[in-house]
Amino acid sequence: MRTRLAAIATAALLAAAPAHAEPGVTPTTIVIGQSAALSGPASELGTEMRAGAKAYFDHVNAQGGVFGRKIELVTQDDGYEPERSVANTKKFIEKDEVFALFGYVGTPTTVASMPVFTQAKVPLVGPFTGAEVFRKPVNRYIFNVRASYYQETDQLVELLTRLGMTRIGVFYQNDAYGKAGLEGVERAMKKRNATITAVATVERNTTDVAAAVKTISAIDPQAVIMISAYKSCAAFIKAMKAKGAYAQFLNVSFVGSRALSAELGAEGRGVGISQVVPFPWSIGTPVVKEYQKMLPAQTGKDNYSFTSLEGFIAAKVMVEGLRRAGREPTREKFVTALETLNDYDAGGFFVTYTPNDHSGSKFIELTAIGKDGVFVR
C-alpha cells in the first residue's frame, strides 16, 4: 500500500512539473556565467567587473532575488586569452547549463566565444568591450550596455583636432580589440579630413613596447591615442617620457583607469581617458550613490572604479531583463524582455534596446589622471 501511494505521489509530481525546465533556472536560483580575466596582466579588469556586478546581485538576492530566485554568478578565469574563453563558454552551456552569460571581458575573448553562444541561442548581457562587431549587424543574443569604441575615439579625436594637434600617433594592441579602436580613430580622422601620423602595436598580455616607442617617438607626436590594457599602456607612456617625448596621452575606457593610474604613479598626471559610465565618486548621480553604498558591503572596502561601476550597471540591466521576463523565464522571453527597454533609467544612466538595435548607452565623458592619481573631469 505504501509503495502504491509513493508511486501515485511521484506521478502527480511529474504531471505538475513543466514539460521542459529551462537551463539554469530552478525554483530557487538563476545561474549565469561569466568568462573574464582573473589572472595575468589584465586581471584587474575581470576582478573589478565581477566585484561591481556581485555587489548588485548580492543586494538583489538579499531582497529575495527575482521572483524568489537568487542569482548565482559563476565566473571562470580566461586570462584574457580567446581559446580559454571559448572553453569556458562551452562548459557554461554544455556542462553547467547556465541560463545566460554576463560581463565577458575583452574583445578578442568575446569575439572567439560569439559563435558558440550564438549558435546555442544563449544571451550575453554587458560585455566589457565597445567593439563594433557586437553591434552591427545586430546579434539577437548580445546586449551591449556601454557606448562603442567608435563613439569613444570620435570624442578623443574631436578634442585633439579642436586643440589644433596634427601629429597624432596610435598605439594599439595587436588583436581584435586594438584593431577595433584603430578603425574608430581612422574613421574619426577621416571625418575631419585628417590622417594618423604613425601607428605601432603591442602584443596582448605583454609589455614589450620598445619597437612601438621607436616608431611613434620618431614623429615627435603632439598626442598619442592608445588602445590597449593598463600594463602595456603604462609601459609605453613611461618609455616615451624617458625618451623625452611628452605628448598628450589618451586612452579609451577599456584600459582600466584605476589600474593604469596605479601603474603610472607620479607619471600618470595629465593622462586622459574616455569613460562610458558616470564618475564613480560623484554621488549626484543616483546609480553612483547606490553603487557606493553596495560595493563596500561586497568587497569590504570603498575602492571605487569605473570598471566596477560598469559591472554594477550591467548587473542592473541584467536584473531588469529577468524581471520583465516574468515568473517563468526562458531565454527567448528574456531576450524579448530586454528589447522592451526604452530609455531604461538605471539611476541617471539610460539604456535603450530595440529588436534592431542592441547598443545600450551612448554615455561618454572625458577624464584625466590628476595629482596623486586622483581622477578629474
Order of alpha helices (4+ residues) and beta strands (2+ residues): alpha-beta-alpha-beta-alpha-beta-alpha-beta-beta-alpha-beta-alpha-beta-alpha-beta-alpha-beta-alpha-beta-alpha-alpha-alpha-beta-beta-beta-beta-beta
